[in-house]
Amino acid sequence: MFHQQVTPVAGALLPSFLVAALPIATVLLLLGVLRRPAWQASLAGLAVALLLAVMVWQLPAGLALNSVAAGATFAAWPVMWIVLNALLLYNVAVASGSFVAFSAWMVRHLPNDRRVALIVIGFSFGCLLEGVAGFGTPIAITSALLVTLGFPAVEAIVFTLMFNTAPVAFGALGSPIITLGAVTQLHDVALGAMVGRQLPLIALLLPFYVIAVYGGVRAVRGVWPVLLVAGGSFATMQFVSSNFLGYALTDVLSSLASLICTLVFVKLWRFAPDPAFALRPAEDLPAAAGAGLKGWLPWIVLSVTVILWVHLKVSALGEFKLDWPGLHEAIFITTYGKAYAAVWSFQPLATGTAILVATIITALLVRLTPAQLAAAARQTLRQIRLPLATTMTIVGLAYLMNYSGMAYTLGVGVASVGPLFPLLSAFLGWLAVFLSGSDTSGNALFGNLQVVAARQLDLDPVLMAATNASGGVLGKMISPQNIATGTSTTDCRGHEGTILARTFKHSVALTLLLGVIVMVQQHLLPGMIPS
C-alpha cells in the first residue's frame, strides 16, 4: 500500500506547498495570462501534476495513471452525461423554435433594459437551471439566450458565470450537501442549514455587484429596486428553505421565488428606460400569442421531470458500485490515517437520464420530426467534444492530486495558518471547485480535510465543512469545465482565457468576502452555527 507524503520537498511544508501548487498555477497561467484554450491549459496542468506525483510525491506511475482514469470516468459519467443531455434539450428547443419563442416572450414582457434582462435570465432563470440540473447547464443555456437578446457572446458568458454562484451549493437538488455529509460524517441537515446562513448574504449582494461590474454605479442606480427584489427574494427563500423546509429543493424554491417576484415587480414598477441599456435582439422574434407557452415548455418539462425523478428515487434503480480495480484502498491517506477508497457509482438512470427523458417529452410535445431530432443530436455531439475533453482532463487532474497527496499538502498548508483558517477555508473550497468544476466533487475533494483542520485548531467542524461548499460556489465562475461548457453554445471557442481573465478577480474578491463572513461567524457569532 502506498503511503501519501505530506512534505516530500526537503521534509518541509512551505516548499512542498509551493511545489504542489504548480499544476494549478500552470492552468491559471495558460488560461488567464497566455489565453490558451481550456483543453490545452488542463492538459498542461495534468502533465505537470503527473511529473510531480511520480517524481516528487513518489506515487507509482501505474497508480498515477489509474487515478487519472478514475477521475476522467467520473467526469464522463455522471457529470458530462448531464451536460450532454442538457445541450441536447437546448438544441431541441432551438430546432423547434421554442428557444426563439422564449426570447420573444422575454422581450415582450420585460422592460427594454439589458440590466433587467441580465437579472431575470442570468440570475433568476439561471439559478432555476442550476437547481434542477447543475454541472454547467445554466452557463450553456442562459448565455446563449442572452446572445439572442443582443449581448456579445463573451460578455454573456462572463456575467452568466458570475451569477452562477449563489445557487451552486444546493444545485442538482442538493447533491453537494449530500456528498459533503457523506465524506465528513456530519449531519447533512446541519450542513445545509449552515450553508443557508452564509450564501444568502452573497445572494443578496450578487445582483448589485454584477450590475455594477456591467455598467458602473449609474447602472445600479437606475434599477436598484429590481436588484433588491431579485436578490432579496432569492436570499430569503434560500435561508428559509435550507433551515426549515429541507435543502434538496432550496435552489428550486429560491429561484422560483426570485423569478416570480422579479417578473411581477417589473410589470408593476414604472421607470424611465435608459437608452444606453436598451435591448438589441439579434433577430426578428415571433409575436404569436402562443409563443410564451411554446418558449417556456422545455424548461417546465425539465423542472417537473427532474423533481419527480429525484422524489421517486428513480436514479437508484439499477445502480451498482464498482471498487475501482487497482486503486481502491491501494493508497493510505496519512492525513486521515486510513486507506483511500476508490468507488465509482454507476447509475444508468442518473439525473442526466432524467434530462434525456425530458428532452424526448419536449420533442414529442413540440412535434419535432425524427430528422430534426437527429440533426439536434449531431449538433450536440459537435458541441460536447471540447468540453468533454476539458472536463475529463481537469477532473483527472483533481483525482491525481488527491490520490498522490498533493491536495492534502495544500490543505495542511492552508490549515497551518491557525486562527486565520476560517478566512482561508473559503479559498480551500474555491480551489477544490476550480479543479473539479463541481461543488459536489469539491466537497468530496476537501470536505473532510476541512473537518480535520477544524478539529486540530478547535474550530467548529460544521462551519468549516459548510464553508467548503460555500467557497466552492465562488470557484465555479473560473472553472475550466464551466467556461468550456459555456463556450459550447456560443461562438467563443478558444476564448476561454479571455473569459477567465475577466472573472478571476471577481471570484477572488467574493471569496475573500465570504472568508470575512466565516471569520465573524466563528469568532463573533458562534451561537448561529447549527449543531
C-alpha positions, 0 to 999 in steps of 0.5 A: 500500500502506498503511503501519501507524503505530506512534505516530500520537498526537503521534509518541509511544508512551505516548499512542498506547498509551493511545489504542489501548487504548480499544476494549478498555477500552470492552468491559471497561467495558460488560461488567464495570462497566455489565453490558451484554450481550456483543453490545452491549459488542463492538459498542461496542468495534468502533465505537470501534476503527473511529473510531480506525483511520480517524481516528487510525491513518489506515487507509482506511475501505474497508480498515477495513471489509474487515478487519472482514469478514475477521475476522467470516468467520473467526469464522463459519467455522471457529470458530462452525461448531464451536460450532454443531455442538457445541450441536447434539450437546448438544441431541441428547443432551438430546432423547434423554435421554442428557444426563439419563442422564449426570447420573444416572450422575454422581450415582450414582457420585460422592460427594454433594459439589458440590466433587467434582462441580465437579472431575470435570465442570468440570475433568476432563470439561471439559478432555476437551471442550476437547481434542477440540473447543475454541472454547467447547464445554466452557463450553456443555456442562459448565455446563449439566450442572452446572445439572442437578446443582443449581448456579445457572446463573451460578455454573456458568458462572463456575467452568466458565470458570475451569477452562477454562484449563489445557487451552486451549493444546493444545485442538482437538488442538493447533491453537494450537501449530500456528498459533503455529509457523506465524506465528513460524517456530519449531519447533512441537515446541519450542513445545509442549514449552515450553508443557508446562513452564509450564501444568502448574504452573497445572494443578496449582494450578487445582483448589485455587484454584477450590475455594477461590474456591467455598467458602473454605479449609474447602472445600479442606480437606475434599477436598484429596486429590481436588484433588491427584489431579485436578490432579496427574494432569492436570499430569503427563500434560500435561508428559509428553505435550507433551515426549515423546509429541507435543502434538496429543493432550496435552489428550486424554491429560491429561484422560483421565488426570485423569478416570480417576484422579479417578473411581477415587480417589473410589470408593476414598477414604472421607470424611465428606460435608459437608452444606453441599456436598451435591448438589441435582439439579434433577430426578428422574434415571433409575436404569436400569442402562443409563443410564451407557452411554446418558449417556456415548455422545455424548461417546465418539462425539465423542472417537473421531470427532474423533481419527480425523478429525484422524489421517486428515487428513480436514479437508484434503480439499477445502480451498482458500485464498482471498487475501482480495480487497482486503486481502491484502498491501494493508497493510505491517506496519512492525513486521515490515517486510513486507506483511500477508497476508490468507488465509482457509482454507476447509475444508468438512470442518473439525473442526466437520464432524467434530462434525456427523458425530458428532452424526448417529452419536449420533442414529442410535445413540440412535434419535432420530426425524427430528422430534426431530432437527429440533426439536434443530436449531431449538433450536440455531439459537435458541441460536447467534444471540447468540453468533454475533453476539458472536463475529463482532463481537469477532473483527472487532474483533481483525482491525481492530486488527491490520490498522490497527496498533493491536495492534502499538502495544500490543505495542511498548508492552508490549515497551518495558518491557525486562527486565520483558517476560517478566512482561508477555508473559503479559498480551500473550497474555491480551489477544490471547485476550480479543479473539479468544476463541481461543488459536489466533487469539491466537497468530496475533494476537501470536505473532510480535510476541512473537518480535520483542520477544524478539529486540530485548531478547535474550530467548529467542524460544521462551519468549516465543512459548510464553508467548503461548499460555500467557497466552492460556489465562488470557484465555479465562475473560473472553472475550466469545465464551466467556461468550456461548457459555456463556450459550447453554445456560443461562438467563443471557442478558444476564448476561454482565457479571455473569459477567465481573465475577466472573472478571476478577480471577481471570484477572488474578491467574493471569496475573500468576502465570504472568508470575512463572513466565516471569520465573524461567524466563528469568532463573533457569532458562534451561537448561529452555527447549527449543531 
